[in-house]
Amino acid sequence: MPRGGGTREQILGTAMRLFVEQGYDKTSLREIAEAVGVTKAALYYHFRTKDELVSSALAEYRDAVAEIVAWLRATPPSLERNEGFVDRMTELMASDGGLALRFGQANPTLAEREEFGTTHVDAVRSLVEALVGPDPDADAAIRGTMAFGALVIGALGNAVLPIPGGPEPGAAAGRTVALEVLAPLADRLHG
């Protein structure tokens, strides 16, 4: 997600926060410009539409996930690799990258649109495949998916059952559960 402190990055981060807090349909480009402290013309210089904002944020999320996937593929399975994966994902979710995940939770109808929804599904599939291999058995596939889910729920919360204590204890619990779920795979996949 947004890196650095440039106007484009500020617009993108602010827009995604507003889309999560207020909803995509209830947030106008004017509100985004005002929240960033730029004119609407300055915002248009970087992004013409709200869809462009979301597409750009999801592209940055996809790129960040691709970096993690490349690292996973280049690193042999081990407990240390599991920790590296969990730490990289936790860092992504704690950054503005987590806004791309929250966007789908806050705007489920929009997240179902092919352009937006498939970005997340494809990212999860590529992460799990890189984590457990291209032809996992049922146990490995479920463990990889559960580890990702534990990290997401821990870091971002869950609308059905809010995580007690807020983001920090949730992220810590998600990390612990993800590592426990992945532990049996380290030796099995490496051998």
C-alpha positions in Angstrom: 0.0 0.0 0.0 1.1 3.6 0.1 4.7 4.1 0.7 6.3 7.5 1.4 4.6 10.7 2.1 3.7 12.1 -1.3 0.4 13.6 -2.2 -0.6 10.6 -4.2 0.1 8.2 -1.3 -1.7 10.5 1.1 -4.8 10.6 -1.2 -4.8 6.9 -1.6 -4.4 6.1 2.1 -7.0 8.7 3.1 -9.5 7.5 0.5 -9.2 3.9 1.6 -9.6 4.8 5.2 -12.7 6.8 4.4 -14.1 4.0 2.2 -13.7 1.7 5.2 -15.1 4.0 7.8 -18.0 5.6 5.8 -18.5 3.2 2.9 -17.5 3.6 -0.7 -20.9 4.9 -1.8 -21.1 7.5 1.0 -17.6 9.0 0.4 -17.2 11.6 -2.3 -14.1 12.7 -4.0 -14.7 16.2 -2.5 -14.5 14.7 1.0 -11.3 12.9 0.2 -9.7 16.1 -1.1 -10.8 18.0 2.0 -9.5 15.3 4.3 -6.1 15.3 2.6 -6.0 19.1 2.4 -5.8 19.4 -1.4 -8.1 20.9 -4.0 -10.4 18.6 -6.0 -8.3 19.5 -9.1 -5.2 18.2 -7.3 -7.0 15.0 -6.5 -8.1 14.7 -10.1 -4.5 15.0 -11.2 -3.8 11.7 -9.5 -7.1 9.9 -9.6 -10.2 10.7 -11.8 -12.6 8.4 -10.0 -13.2 6.4 -6.9 -12.8 3.2 -8.9 -9.3 4.4 -9.9 -8.5 4.9 -6.2 -9.6 1.4 -5.2 -7.9 -0.2 -8.3 -4.6 1.5 -7.3 -4.9 0.5 -3.7 -5.6 -3.1 -4.7 -2.7 -3.1 -7.2 -0.4 -2.0 -4.4 -1.8 -4.7 -2.1 -1.4 -7.3 -4.9 2.2 -6.2 -5.4 3.0 -6.5 -1.6 1.5 -10.0 -1.6 3.5 -10.9 -4.7 6.7 -9.9 -2.8 5.7 -12.3 0.1 4.9 -15.1 -2.4 8.2 -14.7 -4.1 10.0 -14.8 -0.8 8.0 -18.0 0.2 8.9 -19.7 -3.1 12.6 -18.9 -2.6 12.7 -20.1 1.0 12.6 -23.8 2.0 9.8 -24.8 4.4 10.9 -24.5 8.0 9.7 -23.1 11.3 11.7 -20.0 10.6 10.0 -19.6 7.2 6.6 -19.9 8.9 7.7 -17.1 11.3 8.9 -15.0 8.4 5.6 -15.4 6.5 3.5 -14.6 9.6 5.7 -11.5 10.4 5.5 -10.3 6.8 1.7 -10.7 6.6 1.3 -9.1 10.0 3.3 -6.1 8.9 1.3 -5.8 5.7 -2.0 -5.9 7.5 -0.8 -3.3 10.1 0.2 -1.0 7.3 -2.1 0.6 4.8 -2.1 -2.8 3.1 -4.6 -3.9 5.7 -7.0 -1.3 4.3 -7.4 -3.3 1.1 -8.6 -6.2 3.3 -10.8 -4.0 5.4 -12.2 -2.4 2.2 -13.8 -5.8 1.3 -15.3 -6.3 4.7 -16.7 -2.7 4.8 -18.0 -2.8 1.2 -19.1 -6.4 0.5 -21.3 -5.5 -2.5 -18.4 -3.7 -4.2 -15.9 -6.4 -3.2 -18.0 -8.8 -5.2 -17.3 -6.9 -8.4 -14.9 -9.0 -10.4 -12.1 -6.5 -10.6 -12.0 -6.0 -6.8 -13.1 -9.4 -5.5 -10.8 -11.5 -7.6 -7.8 -9.5 -6.5 -8.2 -10.7 -3.0 -9.1 -14.2 -3.9 -6.2 -14.5 -6.2 -3.8 -13.1 -3.6 -5.0 -15.6 -1.0 -4.7 -18.5 -3.4 -1.1 -17.5 -4.4 -0.1 -17.1 -0.8 -1.5 -20.4 0.3 0.0 -22.2 -2.7 3.4 -20.7 -2.1 3.1 -21.6 1.6 2.0 -25.2 1.2 3.1 -26.1 -2.4 1.3 -26.4 -5.7 -0.3 -29.9 -5.0 -1.1 -29.9 -1.2 -3.1 -32.6 0.4 -6.3 -31.6 2.2 -4.6 -31.2 5.5 -1.9 -28.8 4.1 -4.4 -26.8 2.1 -6.6 -26.3 5.1 -3.7 -25.4 7.4 -2.4 -22.8 5.0 -5.9 -21.2 4.6 -6.5 -21.3 8.3 -3.1 -19.6 9.0 -4.0 -16.8 6.7 -7.5 -16.5 8.2 -6.0 -16.4 11.7 -3.8 -13.5 10.7 -6.6 -11.6 9.0 -9.1 -12.1 11.9 -6.4 -11.3 14.5 -5.2 -8.1 12.8 -8.5 -6.8 11.4 -11.1 -8.2 13.8 -14.2 -10.1 12.9 -17.6 -8.5 12.6 -19.3 -11.7 14.0 -17.1 -11.9 17.1 -15.0 -8.8 17.9 -11.6 -9.6 19.2 -11.3 -8.7 22.9 -8.7 -6.1 23.7 -8.4 -4.5 20.3 -5.8 -4.8 17.5 -2.6 -5.6 19.5 -3.9 -8.6 21.4 -5.8 -9.7 18.3 -2.7 -9.6 16.1 -0.6 -11.4 18.7 -3.3 -14.1 19.1 -3.6 -14.4 15.3 0.2 -14.8 15.0 0.2 -17.6 17.7 -2.6 -19.5 16.1 -1.1 -19.2 12.6 2.2 -20.5 13.8 0.6 -23.4 15.6 -1.5 -24.3 12.6 1.6 -24.2 10.3 4.0 -26.0 12.6 3.2 -29.6 11.5 3.9 -28.6 7.9 7.5 -27.4 8.3 9.1 -30.8 8.4 6.6 -32.6 6.2 7.0 -30.0 3.3 10.8 -29.8 3.6 11.3 -33.5 3.5 
